[in-house]
Amino acid sequence: MLLLGVTDGGRGSLRVDWRASLSLVGTVLKYLAVPLMVPLLVGVVYGDDVFVFLLTALFTLLVGTGLERLDPDPDLGAREGFLMVAGAWLGVALVAAVPYLLAARGVPGILPPSSPASTLANPVNALFESMSGFTTTGATLLGEISLDRHSHAILIWRQLTQWLGGMGIIVLAIAILPELSVGGAQLMDAEAPGVGIEKLTPRIAETARVLWIAYFAFTALEIGLLYGLHLAGPLLGMELAPNMGAYNAVAHGLTTLPTGGFSPEADSIAAFSAAVQWVVIPFMVVAGTNFALFYAVFRGDIRKLVDDAEFRAYAGIMGVLSAILAGVLFVGGAPPLGDLGGVVQGNVENTLRQSIFQVVSLVTTTGYATSDFAQWSEAGKYLLLFAMFIGGSGGSTGGAIKIVRWVVIVKVVRRELFTTTHPEAVQPIRLAGEVVDEDAVRGVMSFTLLYLLLFAVGTVLISLDVSRVGYDINTLEAMSAIAATLGNVGPGFGSLGPFGSYLEFPATSKLLMVFLMWIGRLEILPVLVLLTSGYWKS
C-alpha cells in the first residue's frame, strides 16, 4: 500500500514519502563509488588524477550512506518512483561534477589543481558537462579537448558517465540491487516512460539484466573491432586505423552505444580514417534500435526484427534522409574542409559516408561528426535540424521524440482523415498487430505537444538571454541549441557545431540547458509532474 499522509516536519501533510525516495537515491549514489574506481585505475596507469577520484569516491560514499539512512526500509509507490528517478538523475549529475571541479580547482592545502585554467573550474560549467555526460547529450564546454589539457582519467570519466547513463542508471540499479527489484517496473517506466517497457522475462530484474548484458556485449564488440582494425593495419601494410589505439577504442566504444558522442578527440570521429567511420555507423544504428528486438533475434526470432513497424520506419527514415543529403553534398553542399574529413564534392564514397554518418548520428542522437556540418549549405543544415527531432526507437538509448511516437502520430492523422469522410467508422490504432490503448495514444500526442512547446519556449528564452549579455547568435543557432539539449543530441550549428562548444553562453542559459537535458532524458513528464501541487498534496 502506498504511504499516504506523511507529515512534512509540521508544515502540513504530504502524500509523497520523500524519505523513501531520497533513501533510494542515496543507495544509487553510494554504489556510484564503484564505477569511480575505473578512472581511478586509469589515473594509476597514466599517473594522473588518482586523488581526484579517490576523494570523489569517499564523498560519494558519505553522501549516499547519509541519504540512505533517511529510511532503513523504503516502500515505493508510483509517486515515490517519480521523485526517486528524477532525484537520482539529478544526484548523479551533481556528484559526477565533483571530479571536474577537483581537477580544475584542487583542494587548498591538500590537492593542487591538475587542469590549470580549465573551464570546468566554474561550478555551472562542471554541472553542464556532467549532466551532458549522464544524459548522453554530448554537448560540451571544453574549448580544447586533448590529453595535453586534460588527464586520461578525467577524459575517460566523461566517456564512462555516458555509458552508465545510456541504458539507464535506474535499469542498472534494478539489475544489480535486490532492494530495487520490488517496484522496479514502476521505476523503469518512470525513467523511460515512452509507450511502455517491454517485459522480456517474467521478472523485471531479469529483464534489466538482459538489457544490460546486450548493451555490454555490443560495447565490447565495437571496442574489439576498432582496436582490431588498428592492429590489422600494420599486418596488412595499410593504415586502416592509425589513431585508434586501445585508449581511443575504449573511449569511443563507451560513447557510441549510449548514443553519447563524447570523444577524447577535438575533431570527433573526423580524427579517424574512413574505415573507422564505416565501422562506427552500424553501432550507432544498433544503439538507436529497440534492444528488445535483439533479444528476440538472439532467441532465433529474426522475423520480429524484420516485421517490426517501428524498425522499418527507423531504417526507412535514415535511408531517405541519407539519400537526399548525399545528393545535396554531391552537387556542392559544403566547402572543402581539409583535415577535418570534410566533404569531397563529386566523390561518391565520400559523400555517401558523410551523409549516412551525419544522418545516423543525429537521428539516433549520438552526436558524433565526421565533418563540420555547421559549414554546410542551408539546405543541408535544415535537413539535419529536422533529423534532431526524430530520435531513436522506443527501448533504445536514443533521445528526442522517438520513432514509435512518430509512427503513432502518422496513424492518428491517417485515422482522422478517414473518419472525416466516414464518421461512423471505428478505427483503432495498431502497432505490431495489436491495438494501442487510447490512453497511450493520448499520451503520445501530449508528449509530442509538450516537447514542441518546450522547444519553442526554450528558443525564445535563450534568444532573450544571449541578447541580454550581447552574445551574438542567429535564430538557427538558438533553435539548434535547444533541439540539441532537449533531445540529448549534442552538437548544434554555428559556434555550437560538432567541433565547437557551448562555453560562450551566459550561466543562466547554461542552467536552462542543464534543465532541458535532465527533463529531456526523463522524457519530460516525470520531472514536470514534480512541479505540480497536485503531485504533492492531492
C-alpha positions, 0 to 999 in steps of 0.5 A: 500500500502506498504511504499516504499522509506523511507529515512534512516536519509540521508544515502540513501533510504530504502524500509523497514519502520523500524519505523513501525516495531520497533513501533510494537515491542515496543507495544509487549514489553510494554504489556510484563509488564503484564505477569511480574506481575505473578512472581511478585505475586509469589515473594509476596507469597514466599517473594522473588524477588518482586523488581526484577520484579517490576523494570523489569516491569517499564523498560519494560514499558519505553522501549516499550512506547519509541519504540512505539512512533517511529510511532503513526500509523504503516502500515505493509507490508510483509517486515515490518512483517519480521523485526517486528517478528524477532525484537520482538523475539529478544526484548523479549529475551533481556528484559526477561534477565533483571530479571536474571541479577537483581537477580544475580547482584542487583542494587548498592545502591538500590537492593542487589543481591538475587542469590549470585554467580549465573551464570546468573550474566554474561550478555551472560549467562542471554541472553542464558537462556532467549532466551532458555526460549522464544524459548522453547529450554530448554537448560540451564546454571544453574549448580544447579537448586533448590529453595535453589539457586534460588527464586520461582519467578525467577524459575517460570519466566523461566517456564512462558517465555516458555509458552508465547513463545510456541504458539507464542508471535506474535499469542498472540499479534494478539489475544489480540491487535486490532492494530495487527489484520490488517496484522496479517496473514502476521505476523503469517506466518512470525513467523511460516512460515512452509507450511502455517497457517491454517485459522480456522475462517474467521478472523485471530484474531479469529483464534489466539484466538482459538489457544490460548484458546486450548493451555490454556485449555490443560495447565490447564488440565495437571496442574489439573491432576498432582496436582490431582494425588498428592492429590489422593495419600494420599486418596488412601494410595499410593504415586502416586505423592509425589513431585508434589505439586501445585508449581511443577504442575504449573511449569511443566504444563507451560513447557510441552505444549510449548514443553519447558522442563524447570523444577524447578527440577535438575533431570527433570521429573526423580524427579517424580514417574512413574505415573507422567511420564505416565501422562506427555507423552500424553501432550507432544504428544498433544503439538507436534500435529497440534492444528488445528486438535483439533479444528476440533475434538472439532467441532465433526470432529474426522475423520480429526484427524484420516485421517490426513497424517501428524498425522499418520506419527507423531504417526507412527514415535514415535511408531517405534522409541519407539519400537526399543529403548525399545528393545535396553534398554531391552537387556542392553542399559544403566547402572543402574542409581539409583535415577535418574529413570534410566533404569531397564534392563529386566523390561518391564514397565520400559523400555517401559516408558523410551523409549516412554518418551525419544522418545516423548520428543525429537521428539516433542522437549520438552526436558524433561528426565526421565533418563540420556540418555547421559549414554546410549549405542551408539546405543541408543544415535544415535537413539535419535540424529536422533529423534532431527531432526524430530520435531513436526507437522506443527501448533504445538509448536514443533521445528526442521524440522517438520513432514509435511516437512518430509512427503513432502520430502518422496513424492518428492523422491517417485515422482522422482523415478517414473518419472525416469522410466516414464518421461512423467508422471505428478505427483503432490504432495498431502497432505490431498487430495489436491495438494501442490503448487510447490512453497511450495514444493520448499520451503520445500526442501530449508528449509530442505537444509538450516537447514542441512547446518546450522547444519553442519556449526554450528558443525564445528564452535563450534568444532573450538571454544571449541578447541580454549579455550581447552574445551574438547568435542567429535564430538557427543557432538558438533553435539548434541549441535547444533541439540539441539539449532537449533531445540529448543530441549534442552538437548544434550549428554555428559556434555550437557545431560538432567541433565547437562548444557551448562555453560562450553562453551566459550561466543562466542559459547554461542552467536552462540547458542543464534543465532541458537535458535532465527533463529531456532524458526523463522524457519530460513528464516525470520531472514536470509532474514534480512541479505540480501541487497536485503531485504533492498534496492531492 
